[in-house]
């Protein structure tokens, strides 16, 4: 089994149009996005224009052929965050946002290196994977699919991953392309990682950061609402935001505004961020 990687990296997405920044480039807080199973780091795209006004954004990307263990993935991502945090003229605050698979990674990072994270955002984290028996069964089945059927299975999974009617055409295409770019063997590996996710409630009680748990009420893939309720009960400073009609890949939906959610919940560490929009 592979246990070394040294390939993960950060993307620095550019907003689609020029934005007026509230902070000098070197002083803006870091917004670090840890992606879902696609590992592309590209599916934050609908949120970029709003976030880029006030944050220096980094999106983790996992090469399609990379299959690190949790330990290696946590270590390498932690090193990337540390380097980014020290790159500015002053120590910058870090907003760590993990979606689905990335939510599991975010929890492990915060527990391993709590000093690197000031705010934690968990979007439909896949920590609920074990609560969905049919998903576990399907994850095992993936490795036995004939290679020629695997791309079709990805297409068939799309309605489970997202409320497609709430996502723009370009973003639907981006979601499909990101999923199809993950080879079958890599998908099997990442599913195995999620199955082995082992952070327990006692560990979660040790998370001291203010935490925002975003749960989709119409998630057809995972029991995200139930998981959100559990997390806010266990994590001391956690608060849940319910997106009642959203699907699993809610950050792609046109009516979901992550920055506005943070503003409304007084989640921003600097009041100038609140008044800048």
Buried (B, 14 or more C-beta within 10 A) or exposed (E): EEEEBEEBBBBEBEBEEEBEBBBEEEBBBBBBBBBBBBBBBBBBBBBBBBBBBBBBBBBBBBBBEBBBBBEBBBBBBBBBBBEBBEEBEEEBBBBBBBBBBBBBBBBBBBBEBBEBBBBBBBBBBBBBBBEBEEBBEBBEEBBEBEEEEBEEBBEEBBEBBBBBEBBEEEBBEBBBEBBEBBBBBBBBBBBBBBBEBEBEEEBBEEBEBBBBBBBBBBBEBBBBBBBBBBBBEBBEEBBBBBBEEBBBBBBBBEEBBBBEBBBEBEBBEBEEBBEBE
